[in-house]
Amino acid sequence: MDPDRLVALGIDNGAAVLVQAAQLAVTEKIRIKSFRAVVVSLAFCDGGNDALRFGGGGGDGARLASDLLIMMGDHDDGVRACRHLSEVIDRNGHDLRLKIHPDAYHLFDTPIPLHLSGDGNMIGRNPAAASQSIEDVRDFLDASLAR
């Protein structure tokens, strides 16, 4: 295994953790080696209070420590925070891609059928977006690992 080529993939809450792990302030504060690339789907890009405690949060002044691909459905509640993150974060020489899939909701790339969740949000699979996300990941990792 080549430690300079480690890649991490996170979905939903795991994605929220990895958005923070892709930020330089977090890797420095908790003294971990950054991943070569981070791929997240359905992320909570603002990270909440835990992210701020570790120096992350994706606000103004945040810097990337890893290449980062964020995939969201355009109807996902987290899109706004992920758009903000992609606009304000210092890429610090790393690639950041935000892919927003049209007509897709939270959990678009899971086998869960589209339905109204207990908290009143539509969630569930969008086959076209799920298929495209596989191609997005391949393209992103090919570029990231080739650098």
Backbone torsions as a table, in degrees:
resi	resn	phi	psi	omega
1	MET	NA	135.7	178.4
2	ASP	-99.3	109.9	-176.8
3	PRO	-63.7	-16.0	178.2
4	ASP	-85.9	-0.1	-179.0
5	ARG	-123.7	22.1	179.5
6	LEU	-72.3	137.1	-179.9
7	VAL	-124.9	142.3	177.4
8	ALA	-122.0	142.9	178.5
9	LEU	-124.6	130.8	178.1
10	GLY	-136.4	144.7	178.6
11	ILE	-124.3	135.8	175.5
12	ASP	59.5	-117.5	-178.6
13	ASN	-64.2	-36.2	175.3
14	GLY	-63.4	-33.6	176.8
15	ALA	-65.8	-39.7	179.3
16	ALA	-61.1	-41.0	177.9
17	VAL	-64.0	-42.9	-176.9
18	LEU	-72.5	-29.0	173.5
19	VAL	-58.8	-39.3	178.2
20	GLN	-71.2	-40.3	-179.3
21	ALA	-65.8	-18.0	177.7
22	ALA	-83.9	-0.9	-177.4
23	GLN	-101.8	136.7	-174.6
24	LEU	-58.7	-43.3	-177.9
25	ALA	-60.2	-34.5	-179.7
26	VAL	-72.6	-47.8	-178.5
27	THR	-62.8	-36.4	178.2
28	GLU	-71.0	-41.4	-176.4
29	LYS	-67.0	-42.0	-178.4
30	ILE	-98.9	7.1	172.2
31	ARG	55.6	54.8	174.2
32	ILE	-116.9	152.8	175.0
33	LYS	-75.9	135.4	-179.2
34	SER	-71.5	153.2	174.8
35	PHE	-74.6	154.6	174.2
36	ARG	-66.3	-42.2	-179.5
37	ALA	-147.4	149.9	177.1
38	VAL	-128.3	129.7	177.9
39	VAL	-118.3	124.0	-179.8
40	VAL	-129.8	146.1	177.1
41	SER	-130.5	133.6	175.6
42	LEU	67.4	41.1	-172.7
43	ALA	-81.8	153.9	166.7
44	PHE	-100.0	95.3	-168.7
45	CYS	-72.8	-17.7	-179.9
46	ASP	-82.1	-21.7	172.6
47	GLY	77.0	-18.7	178.4
48	GLY	70.9	-166.0	-174.8
49	ASN	-63.9	-35.8	178.9
50	ASP	-61.9	-39.3	179.2
51	ALA	-63.6	-43.3	-179.2
52	LEU	-64.1	-35.3	179.5
53	ARG	-62.7	-33.0	179.9
54	PHE	-95.0	6.4	176.8
55	GLY	91.6	3.0	179.2
56	GLY	-93.3	-143.7	178.4
57	GLY	107.3	-18.8	174.9
58	GLY	72.3	16.5	179.3
59	GLY	-79.1	-175.7	178.2
60	ASP	-55.3	134.6	179.2
61	GLY	95.2	-11.7	177.8
62	ALA	-69.5	148.2	-178.5
63	ARG	-129.4	139.7	178.5
64	LEU	-75.0	146.2	172.9
65	ALA	-113.9	-9.0	-177.0
66	SER	-144.2	156.5	167.1
67	ASP	-64.4	146.0	-173.1
68	LEU	-140.6	125.0	172.2
69	LEU	-112.6	124.1	177.4
70	ILE	-115.6	124.8	179.1
71	MET	-118.0	128.3	-177.0
72	MET	-138.9	156.7	167.7
73	GLY	-87.2	146.2	-176.0
74	ASP	-68.3	-14.1	176.7
75	HIS	-100.4	7.8	180.0
76	ASP	-76.2	139.1	179.7
77	ASP	-60.6	-25.5	-175.7
78	GLY	-84.5	-2.6	-175.5
79	VAL	-59.0	-42.4	-176.5
80	ARG	-58.9	-47.6	-179.9
81	ALA	-65.7	-36.2	179.2
82	CYS	-70.5	-37.0	174.7
83	ARG	-62.3	-43.8	179.4
84	HIS	-60.8	-48.1	178.6
85	LEU	-55.5	-46.2	-177.0
86	SER	-66.8	-23.8	179.9
87	GLU	-84.4	-33.3	-171.2
88	VAL	-105.5	-19.2	-174.7
89	ILE	-72.4	142.5	174.5
90	ASP	-78.4	117.7	-175.2
91	ARG	-70.9	-20.1	171.2
92	ASN	52.9	37.6	179.6
93	GLY	84.0	2.3	-178.6
94	HIS	-104.1	156.4	177.7
95	ASP	-83.8	131.9	172.3
96	LEU	-127.3	123.9	178.0
97	ARG	-124.0	130.1	174.5
98	LEU	-112.7	114.5	179.9
99	LYS	-110.3	115.4	178.9
100	ILE	-109.5	116.5	-176.2
101	HIS	-87.2	128.1	-178.5
102	PRO	-68.5	148.4	176.4
103	ASP	57.2	31.4	-179.4
104	ALA	-122.4	147.7	-178.6
105	TYR	-113.0	179.8	174.2
106	HIS	-58.0	140.7	-177.5
107	LEU	71.1	25.7	-178.0
108	PHE	-61.0	-25.9	-175.0
109	ASP	-106.5	25.3	176.2
110	THR	-112.9	168.4	177.7
111	PRO	-79.6	2.3	-177.3
112	ILE	-69.8	125.4	179.2
113	PRO	-63.4	151.3	178.5
114	LEU	-63.2	127.6	-179.6
115	HIS	-160.9	168.1	176.7
116	LEU	-85.1	122.8	-178.0
117	SER	-76.7	171.4	179.6
118	GLY	-62.3	-25.1	179.2
119	ASP	-95.5	12.2	173.0
120	GLY	88.7	10.5	179.2
121	ASN	-104.5	143.4	172.5
122	MET	-73.8	134.3	176.2
123	ILE	-142.2	155.7	173.2
124	GLY	135.3	176.0	-170.2
125	ARG	-65.0	140.8	167.6
126	ASN	-126.5	104.5	-173.4
127	PRO	-56.7	-39.8	-179.5
128	ALA	-65.8	-44.5	179.4
129	ALA	-66.6	-39.8	178.9
130	ALA	-62.2	-44.0	178.8
131	SER	-64.2	-44.2	179.4
132	GLN	-64.2	-34.9	-178.7
133	SER	-63.8	-32.5	176.9
134	ILE	-63.2	-44.3	177.0
135	GLU	-64.5	-40.0	178.8
136	ASP	-60.1	-42.5	179.8
137	VAL	-65.5	-45.4	178.7
138	ARG	-58.0	-48.9	-178.8
139	ASP	-61.9	-44.0	-179.4
140	PHE	-63.3	-48.0	-178.4
141	LEU	-68.2	-37.6	175.7
142	ASP	-57.1	-45.9	-179.5
143	ALA	-69.0	-44.1	-176.4
144	SER	-65.8	-44.7	-176.7
145	LEU	-76.9	-16.5	177.7
146	ALA	-81.6	-16.8	-177.3
147	ARG	-78.9	NA	NA
